[in-house]
Amino acid sequence: MADTNNTDGRQSLSDLGTVLQQQGEAAQASAEQRAEDYLEGKIDEPVQTAPLRAQELDKFGRAYATGRRKDAVARVWLKPGTGKITINGRDQEVYFARPTLRLVINQVFGVAGREGQYDVVCTVKGGGLSGQAGAVKHGISQALTKYEPILRTPVKRAGFLTRDSRAVERKKYGRAKARRSFQFSKR
């Protein structure tokens, strides 16, 4: 009979698998902790948990990205500045009068810790104001990760890089709207 307790220090393949899994979990936890420390300003060097993407800038030193939400499409240019956001040639306070829409746009800078550090120029078409604000937010987050690839992890974790695919459901035949039936009449 084979002895299951190896007294001479040898390990089986199943033991090796558990050791490798524990090492991988420990490395992942330490990398996440270092990323949080960098964003909070506790350490100076950036942390690379995945291969860092290259910075993508145009000839004017701006990052360009397209954001979409519902039927709205936003073209966004991002460059270092004082935090001014211009939409279709107008200031954000004029274009998006509701404070909630302005809050949606500035969420990305709050998550990345870059409030007031970038100027944004964007043109947006289609949809309503809510869809346009979502499209601008999506475009800003894409452009920010192109300008500073190190910020991709926190922005992606917040869910800002994913296009929100929810849209209005189409009207069906035999119905008043997508799901609403016509009013029932007994006579």
N, C-alpha and C positions, 0 to 999 in steps of 0.2 A: 504494500500500500504506500501511496505517495503521501509525504508529509505536507499539509497545507500551510503550516507555519514555517517559513524559511528562516532558519537560525543563522545561516551564513550571509545574510544581507541581500540576497538576490530578490528581484521583484519580477512579477509576471507582467504580461502585456496589459491586463486590466488595471493593474496598479499604475502603470505608465500613463494610461489614458486619464485616470483621475488626477494624477500629478499635473499633466499638461493642461487639463481643464482648469484646475485651481490657479495655475500660473497665468493663464489667459484672463481669468476673471480679475485677478489682482492687478494685472497690467491695465486692463480696461478701467478699473476703478481709479487707479492712480492718474491715468491720463485725463479722465473726466474731472478729477479734483484739480489738476494743474490747469485745465482750461477755465474752470470757474475762478481760480486764483488769479489768472491772467486778466480776465474780464473785470474782476474787482480791483485790480491794480496792485495786488500783493506781490506779484513777481513781474520781472521786466521782459523776459523772453517769451515769445509766442509758443504755443503748444501745438504740435501737429499730431492729431489722432489718425488722420487719413492723409493721403498724398495731397499736398496743397495745389490748388489750381492756379493757373497763370492769371495775372492781372490783365484785363481787357479794356484798353482805352483807345479813343479815336485820336486823330491828329491834333485836336484841341485840348487833350488831356482830360476828357470827360468819359464817363462810363454810360453806355446806352443800353436800355432794355425795354421790352414791351410787356405791359401788364394787361390782363383780361379779366373781366367779371361780368356775368350775364351777357348783355349785348354791347357792353362798353369796351373800347380798346384804347389804352393809354400808351403813348410813346414818351419815355422818360430819359432825360439826360441829367447826370449827377456829377457835380464837381465840388471841390473844397470851397468853403465860403463861410457866410455868416448865418446860415439857416433860413434863407429866403426861399419860399416855394411859390413859383409862378405857374399858373394853369391857364392855358389858352390866352396868354398875354395879360392875365389879370392876377392879382394877389390872391392867395388862398382864402383870406378873410372875405373877399368880395365874391369869389366864385362859389365857395362852399360857405354859405352864411350860417348854417347850423353848426354849432360847436361839436356835435357828435361826429359829423363827417370829418372835421379837421382832426379830431382825436383819432379817428381810424387811420388817417394818413400818417400821423406822427408816431403811431405805435411802433413802427419798425425802428426808428431812431432811439426810442426808449428801451427796447429790448437789446439793441446793439450798444447802448451807452454812448451814442454819438449825437445828442441833441445840440442843435445850433452849430454844427461843424460842416454841413454840406448845403450847397445851393442846389435847388431842383428846378428844372424847367421842363414842363411837359405839355403835350397836346393830347386831348382826350375827345373821342367821338363816340356817339351811339349811347343807347340806354338812358337811364335816368340818373339823378344825382347820386343815389346810393350805389348803383352799379359803377358809376364813374369813380367814386371815392375808393371802392374796392379795387378797381383796375389800377388806379394811381398807387395804392398801397402795394399791390403785387409788383408793379413796375419798379417802384423805389427799392423794394427788397431785392429784386433781381439785380438792379444796377449797383446797389450797395455791395452785394457779394462779388460783383465783377470788379469793383474798385478796390475793395479790401477782402480778398479771399479768406482771410482768417476768420471773418465774421460769419462765414457760411453755416457753421455748426449751430450757434445760438439762434440765428434767424430761421434756420430749417427746423430746429426743435420747437420754435414757437408756431410753426405751421404757415409761415408767410410766403415760402417759396412755392407752395402747392397752389395751383390754380383752382379756385372754388368753382366746381363744375355745376353747381345748382343753377337751374334756369327755370323759366316759366313752362309749365306743362302745356302741351298743345291742346286745342279744343278738339273734342271728339264729335262725330256725327251722331245725331239723335240725342244730344245733350245741349244744355244751355251754355255751359262752359266746359272745362276739362272734365269735371266730375258732377257738376250741378245738373240735376234733372229739371225739366220743365215743370211748372206748377201743375199739380193734379187737379183735374176738374171732373166732378162726378156727373154734372149735367151741362 
